[in-house]
Amino acid sequence: MLQYYDIKSQHPSQLFQFYSEDATFSYYTGDADEAVSHRGHEEIQAAVKTLDPTGSHYDLSNGSVDAQF
């Protein structure tokens, strides 16, 4: 789990490698209660690029994720 968040923060273009080709990557935009979903390596890679989590900080010390963008 730590490796996932390290990659997400430092090398987000490689994050898709944590997902299988038929995986779904979902997130909430904060604008609504609906999640945005992307399926497969290409869509996941494009979504992460759009979100640009480079330099984000993640605190996993309590066994849960606290993210600061």
C-alpha positions in Angstrom: 0.0 0.0 0.0 2.8 2.4 0.8 4.4 1.8 -2.7 1.0 2.6 -4.3 0.9 6.0 -2.6 4.6 6.7 -3.2 4.1 6.1 -6.9 0.9 8.1 -6.9 2.7 11.1 -5.4 6.0 10.9 -7.2 5.4 9.1 -10.5 1.7 9.2 -11.2 2.1 8.3 -14.9 3.1 4.8 -13.7 0.1 4.3 -11.4 -1.8 2.3 -14.0 0.6 -0.6 -13.4 -1.1 -1.3 -10.1 -4.3 -2.1 -12.0 -5.2 -5.1 -14.2 -6.3 -4.3 -17.7 -10.0 -4.8 -16.7 -9.7 -2.8 -13.5 -11.8 0.2 -12.6 -10.4 3.4 -11.1 -13.0 5.5 -9.4 -13.0 8.8 -7.5 -15.3 11.5 -6.3 -15.0 15.0 -7.6 -16.6 16.7 -4.6 -19.2 18.3 -6.9 -21.7 15.5 -6.4 -22.3 12.2 -4.7 -21.5 10.4 -7.9 -18.2 8.7 -8.6 -16.3 9.1 -11.8 -15.0 5.8 -13.1 -12.4 4.8 -15.7 -11.7 1.3 -16.9 -8.5 -0.3 -18.2 -4.9 0.9 -18.4 -5.3 3.7 -21.0 -8.4 5.3 -19.3 -6.8 5.0 -15.8 -3.5 6.5 -17.0 -5.4 9.4 -18.7 -7.5 10.0 -15.5 -4.5 10.1 -13.2 -2.8 12.5 -15.6 -5.8 14.8 -15.5 -6.0 14.6 -11.7 -2.2 15.3 -11.4 -1.5 14.0 -7.9 2.2 14.8 -8.2 3.4 16.2 -4.9 0.4 15.1 -3.0 0.9 14.0 0.6 -0.7 10.9 2.1 -0.7 9.9 5.8 -1.1 6.2 6.3 0.0 6.1 9.9 -3.5 5.5 11.4 -4.3 2.6 9.1 -6.4 4.8 6.8 -5.7 7.3 4.1 -5.6 11.0 4.7 -4.8 12.8 1.4 -3.8 16.4 0.9 -3.8 17.7 -2.7 
